[in-house]
């Protein structure tokens, strides 16, 4: 089974991902893969350089993410082009890794995808798990974690799909309003349920 794990900013998705990984469950992280597929020599890297030119490279020939970010920030056409290059490469690599894990005997694989619903990637997974935090707690955590003012934190949260909308779309909602230990226990219970269901099938 492939589970798509998602959340919102400061809801605890990365913590959940880490807890699951510690249990020996393979976690395929979309953000890590997005960095890997644009390394020199990779197909997506070549396409980016061909389209945007060498001005988006640093002196060591790796991508200058800041420069690329600046270019696409104010240009939706170029942003779309970058997404058309990077997204299929990320999806393809994630699928490849998931198939490898499953074929080597892992009954469960986690795909950690921050924009699971926004990017309409639910077709890649069997079930979706959302790490949910009450909006007030999400705001407080983000301000504490990143040192933002309330205004800064709110603007970051508002740039994402509202967490309550994601709640409507998820198969399983994992409330993370308390401690890390409590989140851990909830995840353990879910894993036991998945194992039980698996053994019945």
Residue, then its C-alpha position, 0 to 999 in steps of 0.5 A: x500500500x502507498x500512503x500519501x502523507x500531507x499537511x500544511x505549514x507548521x502542522x507537523x507533517x515532517x515530524x510525522x514523516x520522521x516518526x514513520x521513517x524511524x519505524x523502518x517504513x520507507x518514506x519518499x520525500x517529494x521535496x528531496x526528490x525535487x532537489x535531486x532531479x535538477x542536479x547536473x546531468x539529470x534530464x530535468x536540469x538539461x531542460x531547465x538550462x536549455x530554456x532559462x539559459x546559463x544565467x540560472x547556474x552558479x559558478x559550480x554549474x548547479x542551479x541557482x535556486x534564488x535566481x530561478x525563483x526570482x525569474x518565475x516569481x513575477x512570470x506565470x508563463x515561465x513558472x508554468x514552464x518550470x513546473x512542466x519540466x520538474x513535476x513529471x520528473x519528480x512524479x516519475x522518480x517517486x513512482x520508481x522508488x515506490x515500486x522498488x520498495x514494494x517489489x523488495x517486500x515492503x508492505x507499506x510505503x509513505x509518499x511525503x507530498x506537501x502539495x498532494x491535493x493542490x497538485x492533484x497527485x492523489x492518483x499516485x497513492x492508495x490512501x491519503x493521511x493528513x496531519x491536521x492542526x487547529x488553525x490557531x495552533x498552526x499560527x502559534x507554532x509557525x510564529x514560534x518556529x520561524x520567529x514570524x510576526x502574526x502578520x507574516x505567519x498569516x500570509x504564509x498560511x494564507x498562501x496555501x490551501x486552507x487546512x480545513x479544505x484539506x481535511x475534507x479531502x483526506x481519507x484519514x485525518x490525524x489531529x496534531x494539536x498536542x505533544x509529539x508523543x501523542x502524535x507518535x501514539x496516534x501514528x502507531x495505532x494507525x499502523x497497527x490498523x493498516x497491518x491488521x487490515x492487510x493480514x485480513x486481506 
